[in-house]
Amino acid sequence: MQEPAIKVIAMPSDTNPDGNMFGGWIVSMMDLAGAVEARKLVHHNLVTVAIDNIVFHNPVFVGDCLVCHANVEKMGRTSITVKVDVYVERKNRKAGQHKEKVTEGRFVFVAIGEDRKPVPINAG
Ligand SMILES: CC(C)(COP(=O)(O)OP(=O)(O)OC[C@H]1O[C@@H](n2cnc3c(N)ncnc32)[C@H](O)[C@@H]1OP(=O)(O)O)[C@@H](O)C(=O)NCCC(=O)NCCS
């Protein structure tokens, strides 16, 4: 498996009022991981236009290390689609020893110009 785009530890500040991990935080990490990969190939400013159905298969706990792998699936005319797979390395386990799949999703980014309109990828 290739190097992750992002590895980050889930902090108490990333939880909701009940102490469960805030799903929006995980989605924002996935969005960043997708952007890290997309920016390697697209040199315009990028905005997220779409995120496909995300299902959380397993929980993330405070202290777990969230590991986001990102792979470009499709280059369109003005858009780039990145698949993001998310795992956790559980707290108190040796890094890389045990990874559990948490969720996955597809993120579509669009290259925009100064007028914020879509522009062909890497033209100009
Ligand atoms: C992204 C944005 C510039 C696209 O403008 P638009 O006029 O809808 O653009 P288009 O219809 O020409 O589509 C541009 C590309 O996005 C893709 N796209 C648009 N809507 C999509 C959707 N719902 N799902 C997947 N791809 C989509 C199109 O297929 C096209 O890709 P291609 O050129 O590679 O074929 C505009 O919708 C926008 O500014 N959205 C807000 C983005 C933002 O602020 N995101 C941050 C989170 S708030």
The ligand as a Gaussian input file, in Angstrom:
#p B3LYP/6-31G(d) Opt

LIG

0 1
 C      -17.240000      23.929000      -8.446000
 C      -17.968000      24.982000      -9.306000
 C      -16.990000      26.080000      -9.703000
 C      -18.450000      24.223000     -10.547000
 O      -19.195000      25.125000     -11.331000
 P      -20.224000      24.554000     -12.427000
 O      -20.689000      25.708000     -13.212000
 O      -21.198000      23.666000     -11.752000
 O      -19.246000      23.698000     -13.323000
 P      -19.565000      22.635000     -14.450000
 O      -20.999000      22.232000     -14.526000
 O      -18.892000      23.171000     -15.703000
 O      -18.734000      21.352000     -13.925000
 C      -17.327000      21.429000     -13.746000
 C      -16.808000      20.032000     -13.484000
 O      -17.335000      19.591000     -12.234000
 C      -17.993000      18.346000     -12.403000
 N      -19.151000      18.342000     -11.517000
 C      -20.048000      19.332000     -11.321000
 N      -20.971000      18.957000     -10.424000
 C      -20.636000      17.691000     -10.058000
 C      -21.220000      16.746000      -9.169000
 N      -22.331000      17.021000      -8.484000
 N      -20.611000      15.547000      -9.033000
 C      -19.485000      15.239000      -9.711000
 N      -18.886000      16.116000     -10.576000
 C      -19.476000      17.297000     -10.743000
 C      -18.432000      18.331000     -13.869000
 O      -18.633000      16.999000     -14.324000
 C      -17.253000      19.000000     -14.525000
 O      -16.178000      18.078000     -14.660000
 P      -15.340000      17.900000     -16.055000
 O      -15.058000      19.262000     -16.623000
 O      -14.071000      17.214000     -15.658000
 O      -16.198000      17.078000     -16.940000
 C      -19.204000      25.593000      -8.549000
 O      -20.225000      24.616000      -8.439000
 C      -18.801000      26.074000      -7.166000
 O      -18.151000      27.108000      -7.030000
 N      -19.202000      25.329000      -6.132000
 C      -18.769000      25.641000      -4.749000
 C      -17.434000      24.964000      -4.464000
 C      -16.967000      25.220000      -3.059000
 O      -16.962000      26.327000      -2.601000
 N      -16.552000      24.141000      -2.399000
 C      -16.068000      24.223000      -1.038000
 C      -17.062000      23.683000      -0.098000
 S      -18.313000      24.831000       0.280000

